[in-house]
Amino acid sequence: MKPLTLPDGSLVPGQVAWSIFVLLLAGLLAQRGLKKGSLSLSGALTAFLVGAIHMACGLQYGATLIAFYLSSSKLTRLGAKRKALLEETHKDGGARNITQVLSNSLAACIFASLSYLTVVAPKRVPLSHISLAGAFLGHYACCCADTWASELGILSRSVPRLVTTGRKVPPGTNGGVTLLGLCCSVAGGLTIGLAFFAGGVAGCAWGVVPRGGSLCPLPAKGGTGRWTLRDAMLGAGPAALPVLVAVGLACGLFGSLLDSFLGATLQFTGWDPKTGRVVGAGRGKRGTGTGGGNGTQVVHVSGLSLLSNNGVNFIAAAATAALGAALLESWSVTVR
């Protein structure tokens, strides 16, 4: 079978050895999540497919996914007992199912796949590689920042304040923010930028990143010896690091704040005085106290019952992906 090649004649990553590595790594990560309880069976099977797609598209995409997955799984289990006392919906171990996995990764799979196609078959994708890479980066910066803020912010000793009014609210309230949570948002976005950069560097070194549209600034063997404009903009050289980190940081903070705003306005949060825990839409309606499962009245804290948590996450991530695409594309224009 003739190996796939790029328009300049260089080999496309994804040959036999790389494909085997991709499948093994995706399988190991999915099995790890299932064993540790961070993934349900449906979540593990979905995570395997998602991981394989990310890694096949380029190591920078796979590294970003791994950074998000491992960090979010660790933080979900951190302080699990206290979180269970504060939130009725908290699951010990944080096992994610197929819906939760796809809500955080489906759009990213599309961005990564299209970005890869702009290199392999540029005429078939009428989109900029730079904007698609920025959308991917923005998407995960939002997801990671929101997860870090949610999982660590709820453990803060300071009282959360509703992002829309500044009113003090119970820990775990949708739209409630703390200084710790905001700092975690920044750190989460920054981490995604670093992971994206590091994956590109490793991919260049190992020869598994396609030249001309990914992170590899060095010409492939038999190439022209010159960098392309896209190589320079998203290159693995030092100049790319502050750009990717800055975009990740900005998208992380923006995405987390947008997620909080949507949660505060369009996602119901109630308070069960008997258990002392925050409850979701199934336990009460906006503006009225309704009977909970234990016979108590659920007090409305904030938000309309219009969006679920997955819906809020999806909208926030989509908007932040658009921001990431715009930021990276606008920066690329300034260096032309």
Helices and strands as residue ranges (DSSP letters): H 16-36, H 41-57, H 59-77, H 80-86, H 98-120, G 122-124, H 129-153, E 161-162, E 176-177, H 179-206, H 229-233, H 240-266, E 269-272, E 277-279, G 281-283, E 290-291, E 297-302, H 309-334
